Amino acid sequence: MGENNRQLPNQRGYFGEFGGKFVPETLMPALGELEQAYLSARADPAFERRFEQLCRHYVGRPTPLYPAEQLSAEMGGAVILLKREDLAHTGAHKINNALGQGLLAKRMGKTRIIAETGAGQHGVATATVCAMLSLKCIIYMGEDDIKRQSPNVFRMKLLGAEVRSVESGSRTLKDAINEAIRDWVTNVETTYYLFGTVAGPHPYPMIVRDFQSVIGREAKAQIRAMYNRLPDYLVACVGGGSNAMGLFSPFYNNKEVKFIGVEAAGAGLKSGRHAASLSAGRSGVLHGTRSYLLQDSSGQIVETHSIAPGLDYPGVGPEHSYYKDTGRASYVAVTDVEALEGFRLLCHTEGIIPALESAHAIYYGARLAAGLTRDQLVVVNLSGRGDKDLAIVVETMGMEL
Amino acid sequence: MSRIQNIFRPGYRVLIAYLTLGYPSLEATIEAAVLLAGSGCDLIELGIPFSDPLADGATIQKASYQALKRGVTLQVCLETAQEIKRRIATPLVFMGYYNPILNFGLEAFCHSANRAGVDGLIVPDLPPEEGEELEANMKKHGLDPIYLLSPASSEERILLVAQRSRGFIYLVSLTGVTGARQSLSQGLEGFVQRVREKTELPLCVGFGISSSEQAGRVARIADGVIVGSRLIQLIEEDSSLSSLKSFVRSLRETLDQYH
């Protein structure tokens, strides 16, 4: 899958001190089998060709790199370019990874697919790929997320997936992952766990990054064709961090390109109601990986908050933790209120309705561009479309329909 | 010989009981531990509550959640273990997920656990590949690392776990999470046999065991039986603990039939 930051992770699945495989014994053989199957698929030109063909003809890739002239003019600084993952099939970048892993599951002879979902985008992408590849599909989703992202629940059901409501803990993404892991431990012989982000135990952070890196490879080729140079900044929202890692990783060795990950500051970092693991967390172990984590003083995982369900997660991918500690990327946090401002800004200036997750990156990218000069280039990953969020936005803005 | 090794004798089947610390209350945990020690249990496993117990089924999930709501931190667990140790001589092990231990500090935790009178640690989300640092600290403070094996474990992994475990090896009876079950896995005998061929360490079987009949089936092939979720259910159903006591006594009687 092309030029990547392939030297990492190391053989034990570590990015510096982050990563690893902190899972029950029952899953250790399955993770080993997954890694072997993935490495063999990655080395097989026929597998890569099939992935690329489906990216083109099924997903609709390459997605455009759109110079947002009105938004750029409004901000009065750098040129803002939007990587239009919202235009990919199913409306978000999640399909890239779901497609890649779906093909891998098929290759491994697995017939039953499970996945977790927060905002529902990964669930929809997984249900879509399972329909296309004739695989049985079960999606775990927190009870609270089912309520606030109901359009995506309908979509998953229409696509033939079974959606299982998770009523434990905070009833959001974290608990959906716990429940999916419990299912996997129980049905490990027949089941493929199609994990949706660059977190979880090794080899998932590597696999998901590699499939998502199609975003960054395209963006690199596109900006070279348009401007004959690389961008000054890449900006993307970070929950678990898959869209950001997909955009960043192909630029890893281009040190002049700065990476900015935008986390969810929720009601504000000082309020304690947020999901900014890198900005406000400490190193710990959750869901099989060592990474930055939001935890209390006795090491219990805390409940998080964000208006964007896809960012509402107390952990983050281990490679982001490594990027943070080595200074390769910087991480900032944007509040619910600011994200809504970014949401409105993009609607009004460009006629594009972003996902609330992506609106975090839009807000920060626009503010960043305002302080830069007109000859600078800022690429913002528009990771998904906002149709799923209309109910939340209408309610929060107090709009009458 | 560690205190855990000492409980295993030729021809004797060990009974291991699990309790979630602080559920339904710290007093109840202490009372239940004393009762278990007096009713034929050879080792007590004290569960440290965690917010995300991904290897546990509904019973222990609920118990952990309730204990955390009552403020049962790792520090409280250490103090309670010490309190239990003051009253009974039965060896104790902690069973807890890795993050609270990591957060406490590996060395500080092992030191405190040893001082509280705990003899070993079971960390269900820490395979031997990730366990070296904790193990080094355990060794320093006289704690036995008890790793788990599952029916899915390869021959290679059986050897790895056998080489790194002390005291006994915890065999997970099935691929799945903790919780009382109607029947045990069909492949259990074959699994225990596969492990037996590769190690001299005692083998104890847990996950899903909820009746004397099941305990008897395990006693035919293994050195010990581990019971957890069913005990929690009995404590919930009868706070006088008399149901717990009669259940544990019946398990002991069953195990005593095997030599």
Interface residues (C-beta under 8 A of the other chain):
Chain A: R12 G20 K21 F22 V23 P24 E25 T26 M28 P29 A30 S168 G169 K174 D175 N178 I181 R182 V185 T186 N187 V188 E189 R282 G284 V285 L286 H287 G288 L293 Q295 S297 S298 G299 Q300 I301 V302
Chain B: F50 S51 D52 P53 L54 A55 G57 Q61 Y65 L68 T73 L74 Q75 Y98 N99 P100 I101 L102 N103 F104 P124 D125 L126 P127 E129 E130 Y147 L148 L149 S150 P151 A152 S153 S154 R157 V161 V172 T175 G176 V177
